[in-house]
Amino acid sequence: MKKKPICTSVALLLAAMSPTMMAVPLASPQLVNVEISVNRTTVGEVIRHLAQQTGYEFSYDDALLSRELSGVTLNVQNERIENVLKEVFDGTGITYKIVGNRIFLKDNNSNNELIKTKSGG
């Protein structure tokens, strides 16, 4: 009596799922390609660029959007999103936390809580 190999069934199942699995963002830390080249921009503009280029969603207080960042210039490839955020927000008082594909921003110079959510694209 011949037994059907379980490996074949598992391999077929994985092959069928692989296109779907590839579309799901990788868990943190994800490597991203980001190009930002701006001068005297706002947090809102940086968020817009990062969301469009990475697919991450951002949560923040609306008051944070108009906060000005001077001299932000980035051009990185295959860099961890944490490193990109660190470079952008270093010395601004803005901190971040990454949970899945969502980035929570907080202005430590403000008492406001995170209330706004924006999705990429």
DSSP file (Angstrom, degrees, kcal/mol; ACC not computed):
  #  RESIDUE AA STRUCTURE BP1 BP2  ACC     N-H-->O    O-->H-N    N-H-->O    O-->H-N    TCO  KAPPA ALPHA  PHI   PSI    X-CA   Y-CA   Z-CA
    1    1 A M              0   0    0      0, 0.0     2,-0.4     0, 0.0     0, 0.0   0.000 360.0 360.0 360.0 125.2    0.0    0.0    0.0
    2    2 A K        -     0   0    0      1,-0.0     2,-0.4     0, 0.0     0, 0.0  -0.695 360.0-144.8 -90.2 137.6    1.5    3.3   -1.1
    3    3 A K        -     0   0    0     -2,-0.4     3,-0.0     1,-0.0    -1,-0.0  -0.821  18.3-123.1 -97.6 138.5    1.2    6.3    1.2
    4    4 A K        -     0   0    0     -2,-0.4     2,-0.2     1,-0.1     3,-0.0  -0.651  33.9-112.7 -77.3 130.5    0.8    9.8   -0.4
    5    5 A P     >  -     0   0    0      0, 0.0     4,-0.9     0, 0.0     3,-0.4  -0.453  15.2-151.0 -67.2 131.1    3.5   12.0    0.7
    6    6 A I  H  > S+     0   0    0     -2,-0.2     4,-2.3     1,-0.2     5,-0.2   0.811  93.0  69.4 -68.2 -29.9    2.3   14.8    2.9
    7    7 A C  H  > S+     0   0    0      1,-0.2     4,-2.8     2,-0.2    -1,-0.2   0.870  94.5  54.5 -57.7 -38.8    5.1   17.0    1.7
    8    8 A T  H  > S+     0   0    0     -3,-0.4     4,-2.4     2,-0.2    -1,-0.2   0.922 109.2  47.0 -63.3 -44.1    3.6   17.2   -1.8
    9    9 A S  H  X S+     0   0    0     -4,-0.9     4,-2.2     2,-0.2    -2,-0.2   0.915 114.1  47.2 -63.2 -43.9    0.3   18.5   -0.3
   10   10 A V  H  X S+     0   0    0     -4,-2.3     4,-2.6     2,-0.2    -2,-0.2   0.906 111.6  51.1 -65.2 -42.0    2.0   21.0    1.8
   11   11 A A  H  X S+     0   0    0     -4,-2.8     4,-2.4    -5,-0.2    -2,-0.2   0.907 110.8  48.3 -63.3 -42.0    4.2   22.2   -1.1
   12   12 A L  H  X S+     0   0    0     -4,-2.4     4,-2.1     2,-0.2    -1,-0.2   0.902 111.5  50.3 -64.6 -40.8    1.2   22.7   -3.3
   13   13 A L  H  X S+     0   0    0     -4,-2.2     4,-1.7     2,-0.2    -2,-0.2   0.929 112.3  46.4 -62.4 -45.9   -0.6   24.6   -0.6
   14   14 A L  H  X S+     0   0    0     -4,-2.6     4,-1.6     1,-0.2    -2,-0.2   0.885 110.8  52.7 -64.6 -39.0    2.4   26.9    0.0
   15   15 A A  H  < S+     0   0    0     -4,-2.4    -1,-0.2     1,-0.2    -2,-0.2   0.883 109.6  49.2 -64.2 -38.1    2.8   27.4   -3.8
   16   16 A A  H  < S+     0   0    0     -4,-2.1     4,-0.3     1,-0.2    -1,-0.2   0.840 116.1  42.9 -69.6 -32.5   -0.8   28.5   -4.1
   17   17 A M  H >X S+     0   0    0     -4,-1.7     4,-2.5     1,-0.2     3,-0.6   0.681  89.7  89.1 -86.0 -18.7   -0.5   30.9   -1.2
   18   18 A S  H 3X S+     0   0    0     -4,-1.6     4,-2.2     1,-0.3    -1,-0.2   0.836  84.3  51.6 -57.5 -41.0    2.9   32.4   -2.1
   19   19 A P  H 3> S+     0   0    0      0, 0.0     4,-0.9     0, 0.0    -1,-0.3   0.909 114.2  46.0 -61.3 -37.4    1.6   35.3   -4.3
   20   20 A T  H X> S+     0   0    0     -3,-0.6     4,-0.7    -4,-0.3     3,-0.7   0.915 112.0  50.5 -68.2 -42.4   -0.8   36.3   -1.5
   21   21 A M  H >< S+     0   0    0     -4,-2.5     3,-0.7     1,-0.2    -1,-0.2   0.841 105.0  57.4 -66.0 -32.7    1.9   36.0    1.1
   22   22 A M  H 3< S+     0   0    0     -4,-2.2    -1,-0.2    -5,-0.2    -2,-0.2   0.777 100.7  57.9 -69.6 -25.0    4.2   38.2   -0.9
   23   23 A A  H << S+     0   0    0     -4,-0.9    -1,-0.2    -3,-0.7    -2,-0.2   0.682  86.9  91.6 -78.5 -18.0    1.7   41.0   -1.0
   24   24 A V  S << S-     0   0    0     -3,-0.7     3,-0.1    -4,-0.7    -4,-0.0  -0.634  88.4-110.9 -79.6 130.4    1.6   41.2    2.8
   25   25 A P        -     0   0    0      0, 0.0    -1,-0.1     0, 0.0     3,-0.1  -0.283  37.0-106.5 -59.0 144.3    4.1   43.7    4.3
   26   26 A L        -     0   0    0      5,-0.1     4,-0.1     1,-0.1    -4,-0.0  -0.350  38.2-100.4 -68.0 151.3    6.9   42.1    6.2
   27   27 A A        -     0   0    0      1,-0.1    -1,-0.1     2,-0.1    74,-0.1  -0.327  68.2 -43.5 -67.9 157.1    6.8   42.3   10.0
   28   28 A S  S    S+     0   0    0      1,-0.2    -1,-0.1     2,-0.1    73,-0.0  -0.346 119.0  52.8 -59.3 141.1    9.0   44.9   11.6
   29   29 A P  S    S+     0   0    0      0, 0.0     2,-0.4     0, 0.0    -1,-0.2   0.316  76.8 175.4 -90.3 124.7   11.8   45.6   10.9
   30   30 A Q        -     0   0    0     -4,-0.1    51,-1.8    49,-0.0     2,-0.4  -0.733  28.0-130.4 -94.7 138.7   11.1   46.1    7.2
   31   31 A L  E     -A   80   0A   0     -2,-0.4     2,-0.3    49,-0.2    49,-0.2  -0.724  33.6-175.5 -84.5 137.3   13.7   47.3    4.8
   32   32 A V  E     -A   79   0A   0     47,-2.9    47,-2.3    -2,-0.4     2,-0.6  -0.912  28.6-134.8-132.4 157.3   12.4   50.1    2.6
   33   33 A N  E     +     0   0A   0     -2,-0.3     2,-0.4    20,-0.3    44,-0.2  -0.974  35.6 172.7-108.6 120.4   13.6   52.2   -0.3
   34   34 A V  E     -A   76   0A   0     42,-1.6    42,-2.2    -2,-0.6     2,-0.5  -0.990  18.7-172.7-133.1 135.6   12.8   55.9    0.4
   35   35 A E  E     +A   75   0A   0     -2,-0.4     2,-0.4    40,-0.2    40,-0.2  -0.962  16.0 160.3-127.8 116.1   13.8   59.0   -1.5
   36   36 A I  E     +A   74   0A   0     38,-2.1    38,-3.2    -2,-0.5     2,-0.3  -0.997   7.1 170.6-132.6 127.9   13.0   62.4    0.1
   37   37 A S  E     +A   73   0A   0     -2,-0.4     2,-0.3    36,-0.2    36,-0.2  -0.756  27.0 131.2-139.2  90.9   14.7   65.5   -0.9
   38   38 A V        -     0   0    0     34,-1.4     2,-0.4    -2,-0.3     3,-0.2  -0.923  40.3-145.6-137.7 160.3   13.1   68.6    0.6
   39   39 A N  S    S-     0   0    0     -2,-0.3    31,-0.1     1,-0.2    34,-0.1  -0.998  79.6  -1.8-131.6 132.9   14.2   71.7    2.5
   40   40 A R  S    S+     0   0    0     -2,-0.4    30,-0.2     1,-0.1    -1,-0.2   0.976  91.5 157.5  52.0  64.0   12.3   73.4    5.3
   41   41 A T  E     -B   69   0B   0     28,-1.8    28,-4.3    -3,-0.2     2,-0.2  -0.474  38.2-109.0-108.1-179.9    9.4   71.0    5.1
   42   42 A T  E  >  -B   68   0B   0     26,-0.3     4,-1.9    -2,-0.2    26,-0.2  -0.697  25.6-113.0-108.6 163.3    6.6   70.0    7.5
   43   43 A V  H  > S+     0   0    0     24,-2.4     4,-2.8    21,-0.4     5,-0.2   0.888 118.0  59.6 -58.9 -39.0    6.0   66.8    9.3
   44   44 A G  H  > S+     0   0    0     21,-2.3     4,-2.2    23,-0.2    -1,-0.2   0.884 104.4  48.2 -58.2 -41.4    2.9   66.4    7.2
   45   45 A E  H  > S+     0   0    0     20,-0.3     4,-2.4     2,-0.2    -1,-0.2   0.904 111.6  49.4 -66.8 -41.5    5.0   66.4    4.0
   46   46 A V  H  X S+     0   0    0     -4,-1.9     4,-2.7     2,-0.2     5,-0.2   0.924 111.3  49.6 -63.2 -44.3    7.4   63.8    5.4
   47   47 A I  H  X S+     0   0    0     -4,-2.8     4,-2.9     1,-0.2     5,-0.3   0.920 110.0  51.5 -59.9 -44.1    4.5   61.6    6.4
   48   48 A R  H  X S+     0   0    0     -4,-2.2     4,-2.2    -5,-0.2    73,-0.3   0.933 111.9  46.1 -60.2 -47.2    3.0   61.9    3.0
   49   49 A H  H  X S+     0   0    0     -4,-2.4     4,-2.2     1,-0.2    -2,-0.2   0.937 115.3  45.9 -61.0 -48.2    6.2   60.9    1.3
   50   50 A L  H  X S+     0   0    0     -4,-2.7     4,-2.0     1,-0.2     6,-0.5   0.905 112.5  50.1 -64.9 -41.6    6.9   58.0    3.6
   51   51 A A  H  X S+     0   0    0     -4,-2.9     4,-1.9    -5,-0.2    -1,-0.2   0.916 113.0  46.6 -63.8 -42.5    3.4   56.6    3.4
   52   52 A Q  H  < S+     0   0    0     -4,-2.2    -1,-0.2    -5,-0.3    -2,-0.2   0.890 118.9  39.9 -65.9 -39.2    3.4   56.7   -0.4
   53   53 A Q  H  < S+     0   0    0     -4,-2.2   -20,-0.3    -5,-0.2    -1,-0.2   0.704 128.1  27.4 -86.8 -20.2    6.8   55.1   -0.7
   54   54 A T  H  < S-     0   0    0     -4,-2.0    -3,-0.2    -5,-0.2    -2,-0.2   0.664  90.1-127.1-116.7 -21.6    6.5   52.5    2.0
   55   55 A G     <  +     0   0    0     -4,-1.9    65,-0.3    -5,-0.4    -4,-0.2   0.458  60.2 142.1  83.1  -0.3    2.8   51.6    2.5
   56   56 A Y        -     0   0    0     -6,-0.5     2,-0.3    63,-0.1    -1,-0.3  -0.442  46.5-134.5 -70.7 149.3    3.1   52.3    6.2
   57   57 A E  E     -c  102   0C   0     44,-2.7    46,-3.4    62,-0.2     2,-0.4  -0.822  17.5-145.6-101.5 146.9    0.1   53.9    7.9
   58   58 A F  E     -cD 103 118C   0     60,-2.1    60,-3.2    -2,-0.3     2,-0.4  -0.913  10.3-164.4-117.9 140.9    0.7   56.8   10.3
   59   59 A S  E     +cD 104 117C   0     44,-2.6    46,-3.1    -2,-0.4     2,-0.3  -0.985  31.8 133.5-120.6 134.5   -1.2   57.8   13.4
   60   60 A Y  E     - D   0 116C   0     56,-3.1    56,-3.0    -2,-0.4    55,-0.6  -0.972  57.2 -84.3-166.5 168.6   -0.7   61.2   14.9
   61   61 A D    >   -     0   0    0     -2,-0.3     3,-1.9    44,-0.2     4,-0.5  -0.733  38.7-126.3 -85.0 137.4   -2.2   64.4   16.3
   62   62 A D  G >> S+     0   0    0     -2,-0.4     3,-1.4     1,-0.3     4,-0.5   0.818 107.5  66.0 -54.3 -33.5   -3.4   66.8   13.6
   63   63 A A  G 34 S+     0   0    0      1,-0.3     3,-0.4     2,-0.2    -1,-0.3   0.757  92.2  63.5 -62.3 -23.3   -1.4   69.6   15.3
   64   64 A L  G X4 S+     0   0    0     -3,-1.9     3,-1.2     1,-0.2   -21,-0.4   0.771  86.2  73.6 -71.3 -26.4    1.8   67.7   14.4
   65   65 A L  T <4 S+     0   0    0     -3,-1.4   -21,-2.3    -4,-0.5   -20,-0.3   0.849  96.7  45.9 -60.2 -38.4    1.3   68.0   10.6
   66   66 A S  T 3< S+     0   0    0     -4,-0.5    -1,-0.3    -3,-0.4     2,-0.2   0.517  81.6 121.9 -86.4  -3.6    2.2   71.7   10.4
   67   67 A R    <   -     0   0    0     -3,-1.2   -24,-2.4    -4,-0.3     2,-0.3  -0.412  63.5-127.3 -60.9 126.7    5.3   71.3   12.5
   68   68 A E  E     -B   42   0B   0    -26,-0.2     2,-0.5    -2,-0.2   -26,-0.3  -0.584  21.1-166.3 -85.2 137.7    8.2   72.5   10.5
   69   69 A L  E     -B   41   0B   0    -28,-4.3   -28,-1.8    -2,-0.3     3,-0.4  -0.989  13.2-149.3-118.6 124.4   11.4   70.4    9.9
   70   70 A S        +     0   0    0     -2,-0.5   -31,-0.1   -30,-0.2   -28,-0.0  -0.774  69.4   5.2 -99.2 140.3   14.4   72.2    8.5
   71   71 A G  S    S+     0   0    0     -2,-0.4     2,-0.7     1,-0.2    -1,-0.2   0.789  72.7 164.8  69.0  32.1   17.0   70.6    6.4
   72   72 A V        +     0   0    0     -3,-0.4   -34,-1.4     2,-0.0     2,-0.4  -0.734   5.1 158.7 -83.2 115.3   15.4   67.2    5.9
   73   73 A T  E     +A   37   0A   0     -2,-0.7     2,-0.4   -36,-0.2   -36,-0.2  -0.961   8.5 168.9-138.4 119.6   17.1   65.4    3.0
   74   74 A L  E     +A   36   0A   0    -38,-3.2   -38,-2.1    -2,-0.4     2,-0.1  -0.977  17.7 164.2-132.1 143.8   17.1   61.7    2.6
   75   75 A N  E     +A   35   0A   0     -2,-0.4     2,-0.3   -40,-0.2   -40,-0.2  -0.617  26.9 153.9-154.0  91.5   18.0   59.3   -0.1
   76   76 A V  E     -A   34   0A   0    -42,-2.2   -42,-1.6    -2,-0.1     2,-0.4  -0.876  25.0-161.6-123.7 153.0   18.3   55.7    1.3
   77   77 A Q  E    S-     0   0A   0     -2,-0.3   -44,-0.2   -44,-0.2     3,-0.1  -0.998  74.0  -0.2-134.5 139.5   17.9   52.3   -0.2
   78   78 A N  E    S+     0   0A   0     -2,-0.4     2,-0.4     1,-0.2   -45,-0.2   0.921  91.1 146.5  49.4  52.5   17.3   49.0    1.6
   79   79 A E  E     -A   32   0A   0    -47,-2.3   -47,-2.9    -3,-0.1    -1,-0.2  -0.889  56.0-102.0-116.9 147.0   17.3   50.7    5.0
   80   80 A R  E >>  -A   31   0A   0     -2,-0.4     4,-1.7   -49,-0.2     3,-0.7  -0.438  27.4-127.0 -66.8 140.3   15.3   49.8    8.0
   81   81 A I  H 3> S+     0   0    0    -51,-1.8     4,-2.5     1,-0.3     5,-0.2   0.829 109.4  61.7 -59.1 -31.9   12.3   52.0    8.5
   82   82 A E  H 3> S+     0   0    0      1,-0.2     4,-2.3     2,-0.2    -1,-0.3   0.901 103.8  48.3 -60.6 -41.0   13.4   52.7   12.1
   83   83 A N  H <> S+     0   0    0     -3,-0.7     4,-2.1     2,-0.2    -1,-0.2   0.866 110.3  51.4 -68.3 -36.4   16.7   54.2   10.8
   84   84 A V  H  X S+     0   0    0     -4,-1.7     4,-2.2     2,-0.2    -2,-0.2   0.943 112.4  45.7 -64.6 -47.2   14.8   56.4    8.3
   85   85 A L  H  X S+     0   0    0     -4,-2.5     4,-2.8     1,-0.2    -2,-0.2   0.890 110.3  54.4 -63.6 -39.6   12.5   57.7   11.0
   86   86 A K  H  X S+     0   0    0     -4,-2.3     4,-1.2    -5,-0.2    -1,-0.2   0.923 110.2  46.5 -60.6 -43.8   15.4   58.3   13.4
   87   87 A E  H  < S+     0   0    0     -4,-2.1    -1,-0.2     2,-0.2    -2,-0.2   0.893 115.4  46.1 -66.3 -39.5   17.2   60.4   10.8
   88   88 A V  H  < S+     0   0    0     -4,-2.2    -2,-0.2     1,-0.2    -1,-0.2   0.928 123.0  31.9 -68.7 -45.3   14.0   62.4   10.0
   89   89 A F  H ><>S+     0   0    0     -4,-2.8     3,-2.0    -5,-0.2     5,-0.6   0.376  81.8 132.7-100.5   4.4   12.9   63.1   13.6
   90   90 A D  T 3<5S+     0   0    0     -4,-1.2     5,-0.1     1,-0.3    -4,-0.0  -0.363  82.8   5.1 -58.8 125.5   16.3   63.3   15.4
   91   91 A G  T 3 5S+     0   0    0     -2,-0.1    -1,-0.3     3,-0.1    -2,-0.1   0.553 104.9 100.3  79.3   8.6   16.3   66.3   17.6
   92   92 A T  T < 5S-     0   0    0     -3,-2.0    -2,-0.1     2,-0.2    17,-0.1   0.616  89.8-119.2 -99.2 -14.7   12.7   67.3   17.0
   93   93 A G  T   5S+     0   0    0     -4,-0.5    15,-2.9     1,-0.3     2,-0.5   0.464  74.8 127.3  85.1   1.4   11.1   66.0   20.1
   94   94 A I  E   < -E  107   0C   0     -5,-0.6    -1,-0.3    13,-0.2     2,-0.3  -0.819  38.9-171.7 -95.1 126.9    9.0   63.7   17.9
   95   95 A T  E     -E  106   0C   0     11,-2.9    11,-2.5    -2,-0.5     2,-0.3  -0.746   3.0-157.7-113.3 165.0    9.0   60.0   18.8
   96   96 A Y  E     -E  105   0C   0     -2,-0.3     2,-0.4     9,-0.2     9,-0.2  -0.960  10.6-162.2-141.6 156.1    7.6   57.0   17.0
   97   97 A K  E     -E  104   0C   0      7,-1.7     7,-3.1    -2,-0.3     2,-0.5  -0.990  14.4-147.3-139.2 131.9    6.5   53.5   17.7
   98   98 A I  E     +E  103   0C   0     -2,-0.4     2,-0.5     5,-0.2     5,-0.2  -0.888  18.6 173.9-105.1 124.4    6.1   50.9   14.9
   99   99 A V  E >   -E  102   0C   0      3,-2.8     3,-1.8    -2,-0.5     2,-0.3  -0.944  66.8 -49.9-129.2 108.4    3.4   48.3   15.4
  100  100 A G  T 3  S-     0   0    0     -2,-0.5   -72,-0.1     1,-0.3   -44,-0.0  -0.508 122.0 -23.4  64.3-122.4    2.9   46.1   12.3
  101  101 A N  T 3  S+     0   0    0     -2,-0.3   -44,-2.7    -3,-0.1     2,-0.4   0.054 120.4  95.6-108.9  26.1    2.6   48.4    9.4
  102  102 A R  E <   -cE  57  99C   0     -3,-1.8    -3,-2.8   -46,-0.2     2,-0.5  -0.940  57.2-157.2-116.4 138.5    1.4   51.4   11.4
  103  103 A I  E     -cE  58  98C   0    -46,-3.4   -44,-2.6    -2,-0.4     2,-0.5  -0.967   6.4-155.3-116.7 120.7    3.7   54.1   12.8
  104  104 A F  E     -cE  59  97C   0     -7,-3.1    -7,-1.7    -2,-0.5     2,-0.4  -0.845  11.0-161.9 -97.0 124.5    2.5   56.1   15.8
  105  105 A L  E     - E   0  96C   0    -46,-3.1     2,-0.4    -2,-0.5   -44,-0.2  -0.852   7.9-175.8-107.8 142.6    4.0   59.6   16.1
  106  106 A K  E     - E   0  95C   0    -11,-2.5   -11,-2.9    -2,-0.4     2,-0.8  -0.996  22.3-141.6-139.4 133.0    4.0   61.6   19.2
  107  107 A D  E >   - E   0  94C   0     -2,-0.4     3,-1.8   -13,-0.2   -13,-0.2  -0.835  11.4-163.8 -90.7 108.6    5.2   65.2   19.8
  108  108 A N  T 3  S+     0   0    0    -15,-2.9    -1,-0.1    -2,-0.8   -14,-0.1   0.602  87.0  64.4 -71.2  -9.5    6.8   65.0   23.3
  109  109 A N  T 3  S+     0   0    0    -16,-0.2     2,-0.3   -17,-0.1    -1,-0.3   0.393 100.9  62.6 -89.6   2.7    6.7   68.8   23.4
  110  110 A S  S <  S-     0   0    0     -3,-1.8     0, 0.0     2,-0.1     0, 0.0  -0.888  70.6-142.7-127.6 155.5    2.8   68.7   23.4
  111  111 A N        +     0   0    0     -2,-0.3    -3,-0.1     2,-0.1    -1,-0.1   0.437  66.1 116.0 -94.0  -1.5    0.2   67.2   25.7
  112  112 A N        -     0   0    0     -5,-0.1    -5,-0.2     1,-0.1     2,-0.2  -0.353  59.7-133.1 -71.1 148.9   -2.0   66.1   22.9
  113  113 A E        -     0   0    0      1,-0.1     2,-0.5   -53,-0.1    -1,-0.1  -0.548  32.3 -87.0 -95.7 164.2   -2.7   62.4   22.3
  114  114 A L        +     0   0    0     -2,-0.2   -53,-0.2     1,-0.2    -1,-0.1  -0.596  62.7 144.8 -71.6 120.7   -2.5   60.5   19.0
  115  115 A I        +     0   0    0    -55,-0.6     2,-0.4    -2,-0.5   -54,-0.2   0.583  41.3  79.4-131.8 -19.9   -5.9   60.8   17.4
  116  116 A K  E     -D   60   0C   0    -56,-3.0   -56,-3.1     2,-0.0     2,-0.4  -0.758  52.2-167.7-100.8 138.5   -5.5   61.0   13.6
  117  117 A T  E     -D   59   0C   0     -2,-0.4     2,-0.4   -58,-0.3   -58,-0.2  -0.990   5.8-179.9-125.5 132.2   -4.9   58.0   11.4
  118  118 A K  E     -D   58   0C   0    -60,-3.2   -60,-2.1    -2,-0.4     2,-0.3  -0.981  15.6-144.1-128.2 141.9   -3.8   58.2    7.7
  119  119 A S        -     0   0    0     -2,-0.4   -62,-0.2   -62,-0.2   -63,-0.1  -0.761  27.5-102.0-103.9 154.8   -3.2   55.4    5.3
  120  120 A G              0   0    0    -65,-0.3   -68,-0.2    -2,-0.3    -1,-0.1  -0.259 360.0 360.0 -70.4 157.4   -0.5   55.3    2.7
  121  121 A G              0   0    0    -73,-0.3    -1,-0.2    -2,-0.0   -69,-0.1   0.422 360.0 360.0  88.2 360.0   -1.1   55.9   -1.0
